[in-house]
């Protein structure tokens, strides 16, 4: 019985993973990035107090999410239609888009590795992250 349940569970998980679309996957990843920015933004604005553990956790999550950004898997040709804010320029300028992903990876890694201990240090470490987000969103995202 337990063996059957384990096999069924494994098959269910494989089917679920296989049925996820690149659009759904990239939207989930971007929402995760948004959650981390939702922690950091109010702290940088002075709306919430600086808490080193929460800041570092958000920075580590950004770094992990940046590593997961894979243009081939998340933005394959054919995934530009439907409910997506991905701009056609992603597929027209694939090399430029990949450069922006790499800039985001570098910026998030540097921010997390800096381990900021106060709001001023956080603002400094997030400067390149914010610039990377802004550049990519302006060029490769449809504003809705």
Buried (B, 14 or more C-beta within 10 A) or exposed (E): EEEEEEEEEEEEEEEEEEEEEBBBBBBEBBEBBEEBBEBBBEBBEEEBEBEEEBBBBBBBBBBEBBEBBBBEEBBEEEBBEEEBBBBEBBBEBBEEBBEBBBBBBBBBBBBBEBEBEEBEBBBEBBEBBBEBBEBBBEBBBEEE
